[in-house]
Amino acid sequence: MRCTLNINGTDHPLLLDPRVTLLDLLREHLKLSGTKKGCDHGQCGACTVLMDGKRFNSCLALAVVQQGRRITTIEGLATGEQLHPMQAAFLEQDGFQCGYCTPGQICSAVAMLDEVRAGSPSFVTAVKAQQPVDLSEHEIRERMSGNLCRCGAYPNIVRAVQQAWRKEKA
Amino acid sequence: MRPFTYSRASTVDEAIRMISQDQQAKFLGGGTNLIDLMKMGVEAPRHVG
């Protein structure tokens, strides 16, 4: 099946079997191996990418369905040599150990802050109209609960997200 | 995963026609449930839309 996918700002004309997931397309066809395959069942979040700015598990997305969407992977977050503020925050706060879940964590965190900005509610705090979300540790852990880290680097992942959030507000 | 064909309906009528013409056709929706089941072989639709 022919389709054209926009990935990190570039249009890729492709000829694909409809069974190919977006994750396999990125890793095996386009050699964008930054996006990781963890469970391949939508439970771990390692494969998280952004679709039109929203976070999505690429292992549960068929590639051919994504025509017309803007897909951003970890490779597309930086601007040249300038890291995305979330990438810089993960480095500065040491928000990883082995690093396997990190691309998914970072993509997820970028979209998560957008959700917070848009006033999206969470299980932890019901968002009252016109009131900004208080991004506490509890709140971040809940909102990032779709991204697992087997090393248990959660304390520093939370710090990294808090740093990126503070810098953005400053 | 078993092979299937994919088409994208542009109207509601077209989507209903697609699903009613073939008993083994399935709506994909967001896909997060169906694709997982298809990977496991629990679901094996002939057509997905």
Backbone of each chain as ProteinMPNN parsed JSONL, in Angstrom:
{"seq_chain_A": "MRCTLNINGTDHPLLLDPRVTLLDLLREHLKLSGTKKGCDHGQCGACTVLMDGKRFNSCLALAVVQQGRRITTIEGLATGEQLHPMQAAFLEQDGFQCGYCTPGQICSAVAMLDEVRAGSPSFVTAVKAQQPVDLSEHEIRERMSGNLCRCGAYPNIVRAVQQAWRKEKA", "coords_chain_A": {"N_chain_A": [[0.839, -1.187, 0.0], [0.563, 2.203, -0.888], [1.774, 5.142, 0.691], [2.292, 8.375, 2.194], [4.285, 9.578, 4.688], [4.71, 12.054, 7.155], [7.505, 12.648, 8.875], [9.301, 13.955, 11.492], [9.303, 16.405, 10.156], [9.893, 15.797, 7.534], [8.699, 14.57, 4.455], [7.997, 11.228, 3.744], [7.779, 9.128, 1.098], [6.223, 5.986, 0.859], [6.077, 2.405, 0.463], [4.109, 0.09, 1.766], [3.308, -2.864, 3.71], [0.099, -3.238, 5.128], [0.224, -4.207, 7.709], [2.457, -3.262, 9.004], [3.691, -1.707, 11.857], [3.829, 1.626, 13.209], [6.036, 1.87, 14.843], [7.792, -0.224, 13.973], [8.172, 0.648, 11.382], [9.577, 3.055, 11.808], [11.937, 2.127, 13.097], [12.92, -0.154, 11.622], [12.554, 0.331, 8.871], [13.096, 3.079, 8.354], [15.313, 3.486, 9.822], [15.365, 4.987, 12.14], [16.297, 4.635, 15.01], [16.015, 5.643, 17.522], [13.538, 5.611, 18.802], [12.235, 3.245, 20.964], [11.646, -0.333, 21.209], [9.803, -1.845, 23.585], [7.712, -3.52, 25.268], [6.001, -3.979, 23.16], [3.288, -4.061, 23.267], [1.868, -1.912, 24.121], [2.089, -1.315, 26.814], [4.329, -0.38, 28.151], [5.372, 2.048, 27.236], [7.812, 2.728, 26.047], [7.997, 3.158, 23.353], [6.876, 5.586, 22.794], [5.808, 8.237, 20.755], [5.281, 11.458, 19.167], [2.236, 12.488, 17.802], [0.933, 14.791, 15.772], [1.643, 16.417, 17.864], [0.598, 15.105, 20.076], [0.971, 12.531, 22.556], [1.667, 9.099, 21.821], [1.506, 5.541, 21.672], [3.687, 4.047, 19.588], [3.844, 1.399, 18.891], [1.329, 0.431, 18.781], [0.154, 1.53, 16.62], [-0.833, 1.548, 13.295], [1.253, 1.987, 10.525], [0.388, 2.87, 7.938], [-1.944, 4.172, 8.493], [-1.338, 6.618, 9.419], [-1.027, 8.663, 7.637], [-1.017, 12.063, 6.752], [-0.707, 13.006, 9.28], [1.437, 14.75, 11.583], [4.371, 13.43, 12.535], [6.499, 13.167, 15.281], [9.601, 12.153, 16.437], [12.02, 11.141, 18.933], [14.338, 11.865, 17.662], [13.614, 14.118, 16.346], [13.226, 16.203, 18.085], [15.238, 17.975, 18.974], [16.788, 21.079, 17.926], [18.865, 21.333, 15.459], [22.011, 21.434, 16.881], [21.046, 22.205, 19.23], [19.6, 21.165, 22.103], [16.284, 20.002, 22.908], [14.429, 21.601, 25.503], [13.446, 19.685, 27.336], [15.045, 17.456, 26.852], [17.52, 18.505, 27.627], [16.985, 18.918, 30.322], [16.645, 16.288, 31.283], [19.255, 15.375, 30.971], [20.649, 17.108, 32.709], [19.447, 16.544, 35.18], [19.993, 13.926, 35.448], [18.169, 11.926, 34.543], [17.89, 9.141, 34.09], [18.978, 5.667, 33.896], [19.848, 3.136, 32.451], [18.866, 4.089, 30.072], [17.099, 3.118, 28.167], [14.315, 3.51, 28.254], [14.216, 6.184, 27.961], [13.916, 7.856, 25.491], [11.154, 7.539, 25.033], [10.166, 8.43, 27.485], [10.923, 11.127, 27.387], [9.596, 12.126, 25.068], [6.979, 11.656, 25.886], [6.859, 13.28, 28.167], [7.131, 15.821, 27.062], [4.734, 16.109, 25.607], [3.017, 15.778, 27.716], [3.364, 18.083, 29.275], [2.235, 19.894, 27.53], [-0.405, 19.036, 27.69], [-0.965, 19.69, 30.333], [-0.721, 22.452, 30.213], [-2.901, 22.938, 28.618], [-4.875, 22.524, 30.393], [-5.757, 19.967, 30.974], [-7.371, 17.462, 32.875], [-6.368, 15.236, 35.615], [-6.068, 12.009, 37.28], [-5.196, 12.565, 39.78], [-5.586, 15.29, 40.484], [-8.482, 17.084, 40.211], [-9.129, 19.35, 37.745], [-9.873, 22.649, 38.211], [-11.868, 25.078, 36.629], [-10.111, 27.633, 34.943], [-8.011, 27.461, 36.682], [-4.58, 27.021, 37.11], [-2.707, 23.959, 36.751], [-1.192, 22.445, 39.544], [1.897, 21.292, 39.365], [2.821, 18.896, 40.993], [5.004, 16.388, 42.544], [3.525, 14.035, 42.835], [1.517, 14.481, 40.986], [2.995, 14.557, 38.578], [4.027, 11.956, 38.538], [1.665, 10.507, 38.253], [0.709, 11.475, 35.782], [2.731, 10.642, 34.126], [2.522, 7.956, 34.189], [2.206, 6.092, 32.194], [4.634, 5.452, 31.198], [7.061, 3.258, 31.767], [9.936, 2.547, 33.848], [12.419, 0.401, 34.156], [14.795, 0.528, 35.528], [14.155, 2.112, 37.586], [14.426, 4.901, 37.727], [12.802, 6.901, 38.488], [12.706, 9.083, 40.509], [14.573, 11.016, 39.546], [13.607, 11.404, 36.995], [11.224, 12.684, 37.52], [12.277, 15.01, 38.654], [13.556, 16.081, 36.417], [11.398, 16.633, 34.72], [10.115, 18.523, 36.288], [12.059, 20.522, 36.268], [12.112, 21.271, 33.54], [9.551, 22.256, 33.32], [9.571, 24.387, 35.152], [11.535, 26.035, 33.992], [10.32, 26.726, 31.674], [8.229, 28.234, 32.57], [9.528, 30.33, 33.703]], "CA_chain_A": [[0.0, 0.0, 0.0], [1.369, 3.425, -0.961], [1.377, 6.253, 1.552], [3.364, 9.336, 2.474], [4.234, 9.949, 6.104], [5.561, 13.18, 7.555], [8.219, 12.305, 10.108], [10.281, 14.987, 11.846], [9.292, 17.5, 9.183], [10.22, 15.345, 6.18], [7.741, 13.635, 3.861], [8.586, 9.969, 3.276], [6.886, 8.286, 0.293], [6.508, 4.616, 1.287], [5.258, 1.286, -0.021], [4.094, -0.689, 3.01], [2.287, -3.829, 4.096], [-0.718, -2.57, 6.156], [0.507, -4.742, 9.051], [3.638, -2.631, 9.612], [3.374, -0.698, 12.873], [4.645, 2.839, 13.095], [7.307, 1.595, 15.524], [8.666, -1.003, 13.088], [8.534, 1.515, 10.251], [10.626, 3.977, 12.246], [13.179, 1.445, 13.445], [13.443, -1.105, 10.632], [12.534, 0.868, 7.503], [13.701, 4.411, 8.26], [16.531, 3.466, 10.649], [15.283, 5.949, 13.244], [16.266, 3.66, 16.103], [15.866, 6.32, 18.816], [12.304, 5.106, 19.395], [12.567, 1.885, 21.415], [10.605, -1.35, 21.36], [9.873, -2.482, 24.899], [6.807, -4.665, 25.38], [5.287, -4.12, 21.883], [1.867, -4.259, 23.56], [1.257, -0.685, 24.641], [2.054, -1.273, 28.283], [5.536, 0.169, 28.79], [5.587, 3.447, 26.833], [9.148, 2.971, 25.484], [7.86, 3.514, 21.933], [6.069, 6.802, 22.685], [6.183, 9.307, 19.815], [4.257, 12.499, 19.115], [1.453, 12.579, 16.572], [0.334, 16.128, 15.847], [1.959, 16.954, 19.188], [0.038, 14.311, 21.175], [1.771, 11.313, 22.756], [0.997, 7.897, 21.338], [2.376, 4.368, 21.626], [3.833, 3.752, 18.161], [3.714, -0.051, 18.667], [-0.093, 0.126, 18.574], [-0.327, 2.37, 15.525], [-0.441, 1.065, 11.974], [1.948, 3.078, 9.834], [-0.373, 3.405, 6.796], [-3.071, 4.974, 8.98], [-0.848, 7.901, 9.944], [-0.881, 9.663, 6.574], [-1.682, 13.331, 7.065], [-0.354, 13.455, 10.63], [2.827, 15.163, 11.786], [4.952, 12.534, 13.523], [7.782, 13.63, 15.813], [10.268, 11.169, 17.276], [13.083, 11.728, 19.763], [15.34, 12.446, 16.756], [13.115, 15.368, 15.786], [12.934, 17.193, 19.125], [16.293, 18.984, 19.037], [16.925, 21.96, 16.762], [20.301, 21.263, 15.165], [22.774, 20.985, 18.041], [20.352, 22.742, 20.409], [18.683, 20.162, 22.64], [14.974, 20.424, 23.406], [14.562, 21.834, 26.956], [13.194, 18.463, 28.095], [16.257, 16.628, 26.716], [18.548, 19.132, 28.466], [16.617, 18.691, 31.719], [16.943, 14.877, 31.597], [20.709, 15.275, 31.125], [21.089, 17.834, 33.901], [18.932, 15.902, 36.399], [20.364, 12.509, 35.402], [16.85, 11.28, 34.585], [17.921, 7.795, 33.501], [20.154, 4.847, 34.207], [20.285, 2.479, 31.212], [18.488, 4.964, 28.961], [16.229, 2.486, 27.168], [12.972, 4.1, 28.272], [14.361, 7.643, 27.948], [13.259, 8.552, 24.377], [9.713, 7.515, 25.288], [9.907, 9.307, 28.64], [11.074, 12.532, 26.982], [8.476, 12.469, 24.172], [5.784, 11.658, 26.707], [6.9, 14.444, 29.061], [6.898, 17.016, 26.238], [3.297, 16.183, 25.33], [2.333, 15.878, 29.011], [3.348, 19.502, 29.665], [1.222, 20.535, 26.672], [-1.718, 18.685, 28.254], [-1.121, 20.482, 31.554], [-0.956, 23.82, 29.754], [-4.256, 23.006, 28.065], [-5.823, 22.342, 31.485], [-6.269, 18.603, 30.986], [-7.411, 16.946, 34.243], [-5.745, 13.927, 35.85], [-6.672, 11.254, 38.377], [-4.719, 13.109, 41.056], [-6.255, 16.542, 40.809], [-9.515, 17.569, 39.307], [-8.759, 20.715, 37.377], [-10.979, 23.596, 38.273], [-11.807, 26.024, 35.517], [-9.248, 28.825, 35.069], [-6.939, 27.3, 37.669], [-3.464, 26.258, 36.556], [-2.405, 22.713, 37.462], [0.026, 22.448, 40.37], [2.599, 20.1, 38.898], [3.539, 18.289, 42.113], [5.62, 15.101, 42.219], [2.43, 13.079, 42.721], [0.854, 14.789, 39.714], [3.882, 14.139, 37.48], [4.075, 10.485, 38.53], [0.407, 10.025, 37.685], [0.609, 11.83, 34.368], [3.773, 9.908, 33.389], [2.408, 6.551, 34.594], [2.225, 5.217, 31.023], [6.024, 5.202, 30.808], [7.743, 2.507, 32.826], [11.396, 2.577, 33.876], [12.799, -0.776, 34.96], [15.899, 0.887, 36.421], [13.607, 2.853, 38.721], [15.02, 6.248, 37.766], [11.677, 7.835, 38.604], [12.922, 10.353, 41.23], [15.247, 12.012, 38.709], [12.722, 11.721, 35.864], [10.31, 13.701, 38.058], [13.037, 16.267, 38.778], [13.796, 16.61, 35.072], [10.143, 17.216, 34.228], [9.892, 19.746, 37.067], [13.001, 21.541, 35.788], [11.646, 21.749, 32.233], [8.316, 23.019, 33.576], [9.952, 25.65, 35.799], [12.269, 26.875, 33.035], [9.376, 27.215, 30.684], [7.397, 29.265, 33.191], [10.383, 31.458, 34.118]], "C_chain_A": [[0.889, 1.258, 0.0], [0.849, 4.467, 0.027], [2.574, 7.185, 1.739], [3.231, 9.767, 3.922], [5.196, 11.097, 6.387], [6.196, 12.872, 8.91], [9.345, 13.308, 10.342], [10.419, 16.037, 10.743], [9.613, 17.094, 7.759], [9.143, 14.381, 5.695], [8.475, 12.408, 3.344], [7.572, 9.212, 2.431], [7.244, 6.82, 0.55], [5.586, 3.616, 0.595], [5.269, 0.254, 1.1], [3.013, -1.761, 3.04], [1.438, -3.144, 5.181], [-0.422, -3.05, 7.573], [1.655, -4.029, 9.755], [3.205, -1.581, 10.637], [4.277, 0.51, 12.663], [6.018, 2.608, 13.734], [8.275, 0.831, 14.614], [9.083, -0.191, 11.862], [9.701, 2.417, 10.64], [11.962, 3.253, 12.394], [13.769, 0.645, 12.286], [13.516, -0.511, 9.22], [13.309, 2.175, 7.405], [14.966, 4.542, 9.1], [16.553, 4.581, 11.695], [15.152, 5.123, 14.531], [16.197, 4.312, 17.483], [14.622, 5.85, 19.543], [12.503, 3.63, 19.723], [11.359, 0.955, 21.464], [10.78, -2.031, 22.718], [8.986, -3.706, 24.896], [6.103, -4.978, 24.06], [3.795, -4.403, 22.099], [1.205, -3.043, 24.204], [1.22, -0.584, 26.148], [3.227, -0.529, 28.905], [5.846, 1.606, 28.403], [6.946, 3.737, 26.213], [9.071, 3.493, 24.047], [7.094, 4.813, 21.725], [6.65, 7.794, 21.673], [5.068, 10.358, 19.853], [3.566, 12.471, 17.764], [0.65, 13.855, 16.669], [0.491, 16.675, 17.273], [1.417, 16.152, 20.354], [0.825, 13.01, 21.3], [0.965, 10.078, 22.379], [1.997, 6.748, 21.35], [2.497, 3.904, 20.172], [3.733, 2.259, 17.863], [2.267, -0.439, 18.401], [-0.697, 1.011, 17.488], [0.112, 1.733, 14.215], [0.138, 2.24, 11.198], [1.064, 3.709, 8.757], [-1.522, 4.316, 7.228], [-2.639, 6.416, 9.288], [-0.627, 8.961, 8.877], [-1.648, 10.922, 6.968], [-1.385, 13.835, 8.464], [1.12, 13.864, 10.655], [3.407, 14.274, 12.883], [6.313, 13.092, 13.968], [8.355, 12.551, 16.708], [11.339, 11.883, 18.105], [14.143, 12.4, 18.882], [14.921, 13.824, 16.267], [12.869, 16.454, 16.816], [13.961, 18.321, 19.168], [16.238, 19.859, 17.789], [18.417, 22.046, 16.466], [21.035, 20.69, 16.366], [22.105, 21.418, 19.348], [19.331, 21.73, 20.912], [17.337, 20.802, 22.985], [15.113, 20.609, 24.92], [14.328, 20.573, 27.79], [14.41, 17.53, 28.007], [17.348, 17.176, 27.631], [18.264, 18.854, 29.939], [16.909, 17.252, 32.142], [18.45, 14.697, 31.79], [21.141, 15.896, 32.445], [20.646, 17.15, 35.18], [19.267, 14.417, 36.444], [19.088, 11.646, 35.458], [16.817, 9.913, 33.923], [19.068, 6.991, 34.098], [20.6, 4.184, 32.909], [19.901, 3.279, 29.975], [17.496, 4.383, 27.974], [14.836, 3.133, 27.107], [13.004, 5.594, 28.004], [13.716, 8.338, 26.74], [11.742, 8.617, 24.555], [9.342, 8.44, 26.435], [9.918, 10.765, 28.199], [9.92, 12.95, 26.069], [7.191, 12.596, 24.974], [5.718, 12.919, 27.567], [6.623, 15.736, 28.295], [5.401, 17.193, 26.002], [2.508, 16.361, 26.622], [2.264, 17.344, 29.45], [2.354, 20.284, 28.802], [-0.176, 20.284, 27.225], [-2.0, 19.526, 29.495], [-1.452, 21.928, 31.194], [-2.393, 23.993, 29.248], [-5.318, 22.758, 29.144], [-6.44, 20.96, 31.553], [-6.255, 18.038, 32.413], [-6.661, 15.625, 34.392], [-6.456, 13.26, 37.009], [-6.341, 11.889, 39.719], [-5.468, 14.379, 41.441], [-7.289, 16.87, 39.763], [-9.167, 19.023, 39.01], [-9.991, 21.597, 37.423], [-10.783, 24.625, 37.168], [-10.923, 27.217, 35.877], [-8.136, 28.65, 36.105], [-5.801, 26.485, 37.08], [-3.183, 25.009, 37.4], [-1.137, 22.906, 38.283], [0.764, 21.161, 40.059], [3.489, 19.531, 40.016], [4.17, 16.973, 41.67], [4.537, 14.039, 41.965], [1.742, 13.222, 41.366], [1.7, 14.307, 38.53], [3.919, 12.614, 37.388], [2.807, 9.892, 37.935], [0.365, 10.266, 36.181], [1.652, 11.119, 33.509], [3.659, 8.399, 33.635], [2.364, 5.578, 33.406], [3.627, 4.889, 30.545], [6.775, 4.535, 31.947], [9.257, 2.621, 32.689], [11.851, 1.428, 34.769], [13.976, -0.496, 35.868], [15.36, 1.593, 37.669], [14.195, 4.238, 38.856], [13.961, 7.324, 37.993], [11.984, 9.132, 39.364], [13.567, 11.423, 40.34], [14.452, 12.344, 37.445], [11.755, 12.822, 36.303], [11.034, 15.041, 38.162], [13.263, 16.908, 37.414], [12.535, 17.293, 34.528], [9.861, 18.524, 34.959], [10.8, 20.87, 36.587], [12.518, 22.138, 34.458], [10.411, 22.635, 32.391], [8.647, 24.388, 34.178], [10.629, 26.595, 34.807], [11.331, 27.493, 32.03], [8.561, 28.373, 31.26], [8.201, 30.516, 33.53], [10.539, 32.467, 32.977]], "O_chain_A": [[1.836, 1.363, 0.78], [-0.359, 4.648, 0.178], [3.717, 6.814, 1.473], [2.183, 10.266, 4.334], [6.336, 11.108, 5.923], [5.524, 12.838, 9.941], [10.224, 13.483, 9.499], [11.522, 16.495, 10.441], [9.612, 17.936, 6.861], [8.724, 13.486, 6.428], [9.45, 12.522, 2.602], [6.594, 8.697, 2.973], [8.413, 6.442, 0.474], [4.469, 3.944, 0.198], [6.291, -0.38, 1.362], [1.937, -1.589, 2.468], [2.005, -2.521, 6.079], [-0.777, -2.375, 8.538], [1.819, -4.169, 10.967], [2.439, -0.672, 10.314], [5.331, 0.428, 12.032], [7.033, 3.089, 13.231], [9.443, 1.202, 14.5], [10.202, -0.325, 11.368], [10.684, 2.533, 9.908], [12.986, 3.707, 11.883], [14.961, 0.746, 11.996], [14.438, -0.818, 8.464], [14.095, 2.361, 6.476], [15.616, 5.587, 9.09], [17.618, 5.057, 12.087], [14.058, 4.937, 15.063], [16.307, 3.627, 18.499], [14.636, 5.702, 20.765], [12.896, 2.849, 18.856], [10.229, 1.372, 21.717], [11.78, -2.705, 22.963], [9.434, -4.803, 24.565], [5.657, -6.106, 23.85], [3.124, -4.924, 21.208], [0.113, -3.142, 24.762], [0.407, 0.155, 26.704], [3.145, -0.093, 30.053], [6.513, 2.316, 29.156], [7.221, 4.89, 25.879], [9.976, 4.187, 23.584], [6.699, 5.119, 20.6], [7.829, 8.141, 21.732], [4.038, 10.158, 20.497], [4.215, 12.436, 16.718], [-0.21, 13.994, 17.539], [-0.415, 17.311, 17.81], [1.723, 16.46, 21.506], [1.288, 12.452, 20.306], [-0.247, 10.016, 22.586], [3.181, 6.942, 21.076], [1.524, 3.423, 19.59], [3.557, 1.878, 16.706], [1.999, -1.511, 17.86], [-1.91, 1.215, 17.444], [1.288, 1.415, 14.039], [-0.411, 3.342, 11.21], [0.987, 4.934, 8.659], [-2.013, 5.127, 6.443], [-3.474, 7.314, 9.402], [-0.101, 10.035, 9.167], [-2.778, 10.853, 7.453], [-1.758, 14.954, 8.814], [1.931, 13.389, 9.86], [2.982, 14.356, 14.036], [7.158, 13.44, 13.143], [7.688, 12.08, 17.629], [11.528, 13.092, 17.978], [14.769, 13.378, 19.292], [15.758, 14.612, 15.827], [12.359, 17.521, 16.474], [13.607, 19.482, 19.373], [15.724, 19.456, 16.746], [19.148, 22.759, 17.154], [20.723, 19.59, 16.822], [22.545, 21.042, 20.435], [18.327, 21.463, 20.25], [17.264, 21.986, 23.312], [15.842, 19.853, 25.562], [14.945, 20.409, 28.842], [14.76, 16.883, 28.994], [18.022, 16.417, 28.327], [19.182, 18.588, 30.715], [17.376, 17.026, 33.258], [18.877, 13.952, 32.672], [21.9, 15.296, 33.206], [21.378, 17.164, 36.169], [18.867, 13.722, 37.378], [18.954, 10.762, 36.305], [15.836, 9.56, 33.268], [19.988, 7.533, 34.709], [21.599, 4.591, 32.317], [20.549, 3.156, 28.936], [17.086, 5.069, 27.038], [14.26, 3.28, 26.03], [11.956, 6.217, 27.837], [13.02, 9.335, 26.934], [11.122, 9.639, 24.26], [8.335, 9.146, 26.374], [9.045, 11.546, 28.578], [9.328, 14.01, 26.269], [6.41, 13.525, 24.771], [4.666, 13.548, 27.685], [5.963, 16.638, 28.81], [4.863, 18.286, 26.174], [1.461, 17.009, 26.634], [1.229, 17.797, 29.939], [1.71, 21.219, 29.279], [-1.023, 21.176, 27.235], [-3.114, 20.012, 29.692], [-2.338, 22.546, 31.784], [-3.012, 25.042, 29.425], [-6.514, 22.778, 28.855], [-7.519, 20.786, 32.12], [-5.232, 18.123, 33.093], [-6.355, 14.97, 33.396], [-7.329, 13.851, 37.644], [-7.103, 11.769, 40.678], [-5.925, 14.525, 42.574], [-6.993, 16.925, 38.57], [-8.941, 19.819, 39.921], [-11.002, 21.334, 36.771], [-9.656, 24.986, 36.828], [-10.992, 27.738, 36.99], [-7.396, 29.595, 36.376], [-6.023, 25.374, 36.599], [-3.397, 25.008, 38.613], [-0.142, 23.449, 37.802], [0.325, 20.074, 40.434], [4.713, 19.66, 39.995], [3.912, 16.495, 40.565], [4.621, 13.258, 41.018], [1.429, 12.238, 40.696], [1.172, 13.716, 37.588], [3.852, 12.049, 36.297], [2.856, 8.903, 37.205], [0.029, 9.37, 35.406], [1.479, 11.005, 32.296], [4.585, 7.648, 33.327], [2.475, 4.367, 33.599], [3.796, 4.129, 29.591], [7.085, 5.163, 32.96], [9.795, 2.767, 31.591], [11.688, 1.476, 35.988], [14.162, -1.186, 36.871], [16.043, 1.658, 38.69], [14.44, 4.707, 39.967], [14.19, 8.504, 37.725], [11.565, 10.198, 38.915], [13.167, 12.587, 40.369], [14.599, 13.431, 36.885], [11.499, 13.77, 35.56], [10.481, 16.081, 37.804], [13.174, 18.127, 37.269], [12.598, 18.381, 33.955], [9.429, 19.505, 34.355], [10.381, 22.025, 36.504], [12.518, 23.356, 34.278], [10.25, 23.632, 31.687], [8.088, 25.409, 33.778], [10.342, 27.792, 34.776], [11.516, 28.628, 31.591], [8.244, 29.343, 30.572], [7.653, 31.614, 33.634], [11.221, 33.48, 33.137]]}, "seq_chain_B": "MRPFTYSRASTVDEAIRMISQDQQAKFLGGGTNLIDLMKMGVEAPRHVG", "coords_chain_B": {"N_chain_B": [[0.974, -11.475, 12.671], [-2.079, -11.779, 10.918], [-2.554, -11.279, 7.373], [-4.199, -8.34, 6.085], [-6.482, -6.053, 4.481], [-6.532, -2.492, 4.12], [-8.595, 0.345, 4.342], [-9.637, 3.753, 4.125], [-12.434, 5.3, 5.199], [-14.29, 8.069, 3.967], [-16.665, 9.137, 4.548], [-19.517, 8.73, 6.776], [-21.467, 7.037, 5.728], [-19.99, 5.589, 3.879], [-18.289, 4.212, 5.579], [-20.089, 2.589, 6.953], [-21.025, 1.043, 4.866], [-18.697, -0.304, 4.211], [-18.26, -1.893, 6.526], [-20.546, -3.423, 6.578], [-20.537, -4.91, 4.291], [-18.679, -6.899, 4.505], [-18.315, -9.52, 6.626], [-16.072, -10.042, 8.012], [-14.803, -7.676, 8.421], [-13.39, -4.956, 10.26], [-13.741, -2.11, 12.407], [-11.138, 0.158, 12.957], [-10.717, 2.295, 14.718], [-9.017, 3.961, 17.33], [-7.154, 2.017, 17.471], [-5.636, 0.911, 19.506], [-6.593, -1.207, 20.96], [-7.523, -3.175, 19.131], [-5.261, -3.669, 17.451], [-3.421, -4.757, 19.217], [-4.767, -7.133, 19.907], [-4.798, -8.313, 17.408], [-2.103, -8.755, 16.977], [-1.686, -10.767, 18.804], [-3.127, -12.725, 17.667], [-5.713, -13.109, 18.381], [-7.713, -11.631, 17.235], [-8.463, -11.574, 13.778], [-9.077, -9.876, 11.414], [-10.276, -9.536, 8.015], [-10.437, -7.271, 6.66], [-9.66, -3.901, 7.455], [-10.74, -0.773, 8.622]], "CA_chain_B": [[-0.335, -10.9, 12.37], [-2.634, -12.224, 9.635], [-2.67, -10.174, 6.407], [-5.512, -7.709, 5.938], [-6.448, -4.848, 3.657], [-6.913, -1.295, 4.88], [-9.111, 1.486, 3.586], [-10.072, 4.835, 4.993], [-13.721, 5.848, 4.754], [-14.304, 9.526, 4.111], [-17.98, 9.532, 5.071], [-20.133, 7.734, 7.653], [-22.129, 6.063, 4.852], [-18.953, 4.732, 3.3], [-17.798, 3.361, 6.673], [-21.13, 1.593, 7.238], [-21.013, 0.128, 3.718], [-17.488, -1.127, 4.341], [-18.383, -2.864, 7.615], [-21.684, -4.325, 6.357], [-20.293, -5.752, 3.113], [-17.783, -8.004, 4.824], [-18.478, -9.875, 8.045], [-14.756, -10.088, 8.66], [-14.218, -6.333, 8.45], [-13.427, -4.354, 11.602], [-13.344, -0.714, 12.559], [-9.868, 0.261, 13.674], [-10.757, 3.303, 15.788], [-7.657, 4.366, 17.688], [-6.314, 0.867, 17.16], [-4.813, 0.414, 20.609], [-7.104, -2.492, 21.428], [-7.594, -4.134, 18.024], [-3.924, -4.05, 16.955], [-2.86, -5.655, 20.23], [-5.423, -8.44, 19.753], [-4.369, -8.876, 16.12], [-0.733, -9.253, 17.172], [-1.775, -12.011, 19.574], [-3.881, -13.7, 16.895], [-7.067, -13.24, 18.92], [-8.522, -11.078, 16.15], [-7.818, -11.682, 12.469], [-9.998, -9.337, 10.409], [-9.785, -9.58, 6.638], [-10.353, -5.872, 6.235], [-9.665, -2.94, 8.56], [-10.973, 0.574, 8.094]], "C_chain_B": [[-0.801, -11.389, 10.998], [-2.761, -11.041, 8.674], [-4.095, -9.621, 6.359], [-5.36, -6.535, 4.984], [-6.935, -3.686, 4.5], [-7.503, -0.262, 3.934], [-9.651, 2.513, 4.559], [-11.362, 5.421, 4.436], [-13.693, 7.361, 4.927], [-15.669, 10.031, 4.57], [-18.508, 8.41, 5.971], [-20.779, 6.631, 6.809], [-21.12, 5.057, 4.295], [-18.44, 3.742, 4.358], [-18.803, 2.243, 6.96], [-21.184, 0.552, 6.11], [-19.845, -0.855, 3.85], [-17.691, -2.249, 5.367], [-19.518, -3.852, 7.347], [-21.467, -5.26, 5.162], [-19.496, -7.002, 3.461], [-17.872, -8.302, 6.318], [-17.146, -9.914, 8.784], [-14.037, -8.749, 8.612], [-14.368, -5.757, 9.856], [-13.09, -2.875, 11.519], [-12.078, -0.672, 13.406], [-9.981, 1.2, 14.879], [-9.346, 3.791, 16.07], [-6.669, 3.244, 17.468], [-5.622, 0.232, 18.345], [-5.322, -0.903, 21.182], [-7.011, -3.534, 20.314], [-6.197, -4.603, 17.575], [-3.258, -5.023, 17.927], [-3.447, -7.062, 20.072], [-5.016, -9.116, 18.445], [-2.955, -9.435, 16.22], [-0.739, -10.606, 17.872], [-2.518, -13.105, 18.81], [-5.287, -13.93, 17.418], [-8.066, -12.736, 17.886], [-7.753, -11.238, 14.841], [-8.76, -11.168, 11.377], [-9.378, -9.395, 9.013], [-9.589, -8.156, 6.119], [-10.462, -4.961, 7.462], [-9.876, -1.552, 7.975], [-11.182, 1.583, 9.186]], "O_chain_B": [[-0.029, -11.412, 10.039], [-3.042, -9.923, 9.105], [-5.066, -10.349, 6.567], [-4.249, -6.08, 4.713], [-7.662, -3.873, 5.476], [-6.969, -0.026, 2.85], [-10.067, 2.186, 5.67], [-11.38, 5.971, 3.335], [-13.146, 7.875, 5.902], [-15.82, 11.197, 4.934], [-18.009, 7.285, 5.932], [-20.66, 5.447, 7.123], [-21.369, 3.852, 4.25], [-18.19, 2.575, 4.055], [-18.418, 1.095, 7.184], [-21.363, -0.642, 6.352], [-19.988, -2.057, 3.631], [-17.343, -3.402, 5.116], [-19.475, -4.987, 7.821], [-22.14, -6.284, 5.042], [-19.619, -8.034, 2.801], [-17.552, -7.461, 7.158], [-17.094, -9.831, 10.011], [-12.814, -8.686, 8.745], [-15.344, -6.034, 10.553], [-12.284, -2.439, 10.697], [-11.957, -1.361, 14.419], [-9.408, 0.931, 15.934], [-8.566, 4.011, 15.143], [-5.475, 3.488, 17.296], [-5.074, -0.864, 18.226], [-4.566, -1.636, 21.819], [-6.491, -4.632, 20.518], [-5.983, -5.793, 17.347], [-2.615, -5.987, 17.513], [-2.719, -8.054, 20.101], [-4.902, -10.34, 18.38], [-2.645, -10.465, 15.62], [0.082, -11.476, 17.583], [-2.546, -14.26, 19.234], [-5.982, -14.836, 16.96], [-9.124, -13.332, 17.685], [-6.536, -11.057, 14.802], [-9.191, -11.935, 10.516], [-8.162, -9.316, 8.84], [-8.729, -7.875, 5.285], [-11.246, -5.214, 8.377], [-9.272, -1.193, 6.964], [-11.39, 2.763, 8.905]]}, "name": "protein", "num_of_chains": 2, "seq": "MRCTLNINGTDHPLLLDPRVTLLDLLREHLKLSGTKKGCDHGQCGACTVLMDGKRFNSCLALAVVQQGRRITTIEGLATGEQLHPMQAAFLEQDGFQCGYCTPGQICSAVAMLDEVRAGSPSFVTAVKAQQPVDLSEHEIRERMSGNLCRCGAYPNIVRAVQQAWRKEKAMRPFTYSRASTVDEAIRMISQDQQAKFLGGGTNLIDLMKMGVEAPRHVG"}
